Amino acid sequence: MAALVHHAQRLARRRWRQLVWLSGDAQQCKTLAQALWQAHSWHAPLWVGDGHLSPSKARTRLGAEHQLVVLDTHGSGFDPEALGALSGTLTAGGLLVLLTPQPWGATPDPDYARFADHPWHWPDLSCHYLARLARQLQTSSQVVRWGVDQSLHLPHLPSPIVDDTGTTDSDCLTSDQAYAVRQLVGLKRRRPLVITADRGRGKSAALGIACARLLMHKAQRVVLTAPRLSAVASVFERVAALCPDGRRVAPGHFVLAQGSELVFYPRICSAGRLTLSSRAVMAAI
């Protein structure tokens, strides 16, 4: 267990994330995953499946940040959409632990019930996708493989690539992120801005930095809207870190000492306000 925690710390220094494939008996997998959960002070660990958050609700975690995510497929089966959504919530150094039976991929699992039409039942379906996924995981050099009856296989980590996208902005990690923040802070009325990037590239962080600077120097109120408050939780966390004199007076409401405020609304703001869009929509008033 200590070796896997140390591996995660090495990942964090490189700002990488990794998949851990834990396979075997359901109870043994759960026991090992719980031991990993307790072996380190993970940031906002999340368990999906096995009576915890349903895989069908994994998309509700988009916008949140987790250092450890456990996806248990033993009971409900493997939901590819859940895996994709949860992978987007991992922070640097994060581990996504996938719990599966062993052997896996030879027969359909309960998630196939979504696709079975009368008169077929899900155990009667083919499972080419699962079989291919299992083969890919077994041969990948980028996956931590962990069988309950086998030793832990930690992949070799190559030397980190020298990042030539550094920035003089101390709040930002890359020049692209710094550029996005400048565009957000300098946005004009009726000039929408759309920011696109792969998951984990710092869009929400850039939005939080921009909100903090607007509140400190330009705007009395910044309104943030998204499908749900959890989708912009990391934005509020970044504003709180950059504005230590402020305080969260309620969920979705952060107020600075000078009175300016960041407010979350669950609907898109009315016309006539300055708006910009990433995963969320923001209006500076």
Sequence and secondary structure as in RCSB ss.txt:
>XXXX:A:sequence
MAALVHHAQRLARRRWRQLVWLSGDAQQCKTLAQALWQAHSWHAPLWVGDGHLSPSKARTRLGAEHQLVVLDTHG
SGFDPEALGALSGTLTAGGLLVLLTPQPWGATPDPDYARFADHPWHWPDLSCHYLARLARQLQTSSQVVRWGVDQ
SLHLPHLPSPIVDDTGTTDSDCLTSDQAYAVRQLVGLKRRRPLVITADRGRGKSAALGIACARLLMHKAQRVVLT
APRLSAVASVFERVAALCPDGRRVAPGHFVLAQGSELVFYPRICSAGRLTLSSRAVMAAI
>XXXX:A:secstr
 HHHHHHHHHHHHHT  EEEEEES HHHHHHHHHHHHHTS  SS EEESTTSB GGGGGGGTT  EEEEEEE TT
T   HHHHHHHHTTEEEEEEEEEEE SS SSS  GGGGGT  TT  GGGS  HHHHHHHHHHHH TTEEEEETTS
  B              S TT SSHHHHHHHHHHHT  TT   B    TTSSHHHHHHHHHHHHHHHT SEEEEE
 SSGGGGHHHHHHHHHH TT EEEETTEEE TTS EEEEESS   TTSEEEESSSEEEE 
